[in-house]
Amino acid sequence: MEPAKRNDSKSSPMTVKEFAWRVAGPRDFFINLVINAMIPFWVFKGMDMVPLTGAHSVASVVLPMSLLLSTLTTFFGWFNAVKERRAGVVKPALVEGTKWASKAWVNGLTVGVPAFLIAVGLTFGANQFVPDASVGFWTAVLGIGFGAGVLGYVLHSMAIERGGAIGQAAV
């Protein structure tokens, strides 16, 4: 009787898509969850209730975060795709000399700027319709942290897929 063949990850590299959604995306979720929950924890420390809008509010943390997280997470998704393809961890291999950084920054900004504009629109809407709304300290901290984690997971994984589509050898 012949032993069952193993699908050893060392013998066959993952596809870019597998790497994006199974490895890098979950890793980015936890990184963004921790970092982006620590920010409101520190900013709102000592507050029982946190206003949704205003100078010291959920919006004051979420607005800059929407631009920075979206742009940087997208850029580093491309970076990770290129790095892992060069190292042979994922397939397809990257054709040496492929220019990717400027495309990654443009893609990052095309994701980050609309995310910022959406956050601004939601902030103005909240300020217009529920100007005195507040949430509890832990709701603000965990809501921002988990929201950033989910956003990071999705955007990073999508960016890895886009970064995995450039610089492929002609077939």
N, C-alpha and C positions, 0 to 999 in steps of 0.2 A: 504494500500500500504506500502510495506516494504522499508525503506531507503536503498540507494545504499551502498554497503560495500566499505569502504576505504581501500586502501593498505597503512596503516600507517607504516612508517619505524621503529617505536618503537615496533610494534607488530611482525614484521618479519625482522630479520637482513638481510642486503644486502649480496650478494655473494662477494667473494674476487674480482672477475673480475669487478663487478659493482662498488665496492669501488675504485678499481685501476683506472679505466678509467673515472669515473664520479666525484669523489671527490678528491682523492690524486693526480692524474695526473694533473688536472687543477691547483690545489694548488701549485704543484711543478713547473708548467710552470711559474706562476707569481713570485714565489720566485726566480727562476733562471733568469728570465727576468730582474728583478729589480737589483739583486746583480751583475749579470754578465754584465749589461749595465753600472752600476756605476763604475766598474773597468776600462774599457777603457775611460769612461768620465773623470775620475781622471788622468789616465796615459797619455792621449792624449790632456789634456786641453791646450789650447793656440795654437794648431796645426790646420791649415786650411786643409792640406792634410796629410794623414797617409799612409806611405809605407806599402805594403803587407808583405815584408820580411825585415830582418835586425834587428839591436839591439833594436830599439824603433819603433816597427811595430805591425801590426795586428797579425803576427805570434808570436811575443813575448808575447802576451796575450793569444792567442788561444792554443799554444802548452801545457803550463802547465795546462790550463783549460780543455783541452781534457782528460787528465789523471785524474785530480782531480774530475771534474764534473761527469765523467762516473763512476768512482770507488765509490765515496761517494753517488751519487744518487742511484746507484744500491744497495749499502749496506743499505741505509736508507729506500729503498723500502721494503727490507726483514724485517727490523726493524719494519716498520709501519704495515706490514702484521701480524707479530707476535703479536704486541701490540694490534691491533684491534681484532684479533682472541681471544686473552686472555680475552679482555674486553667484548667479546660477541657482538661487534658491527657488525662484519661480520661472515659469516659461510663459511666453517666448523670451529668448535671449534678446538683449538690447544691442542694436548695431552701434558699434563704437563711433563716437563723434556725433551722435544724435544730439541736437540742440533741444533742450527741454525746459530750462529754467525760466526763460522769458514767457513761454507758453503757460507754465505753471503759475507764474505771478499774474498773468492776464486772466487765467481761469479763476484764480483765487479772488481777484477783485470783481470778476463778473458774478461770483457767488456772494462775496462779502458786502458789496455796495447794495444790492437788492435786499439782503438780509437786514442791513442797517435801516434802509428806507421802510421796510415792513415794520421793524421795531419802533421807528419814529411814528409811523402811522398808528400803531397800536397804543403807543404812549399818548399821543394827542387824543385818540378816541377815549381812552380811559380817563384822561384829564377832563375831557368835555362831558362825558356821561356819568362818571362816578369819581368826581374830583377828590373826595375825602376817603376813598376806599383804602383799607389797610389789610395786611395779612400778618399772621403771627411770625415771630422770629424764625422758628424752625421750618415753617411753611416756605418762607422766603429763601432760607439757606438751602433746604433740600430741593425745593422747586427749581431754583436756579441751577444747582448742581446737577440734578438729574436731567433737566432740559438741555444743559450744555453737554452732558454725556451722550444723550441720544443724538443731538445735532452733530457732535464730533464723530460718533460711530457712522452715521449715514454719510456725512460729507467726506470723511476720510476714506471710507470704502469706495465711494463713487469716484473720488479723485484718483485713487490707486487704479481703478479700472481705466480711467482716461489716460493716466500715465503709462499704463500697460499697453495702450493701443498705438503708441508712437514708436518709431525706430525699429520696426520689425523687418526682418530680412525678406526680400522678394521671393515669392515661391515659384 
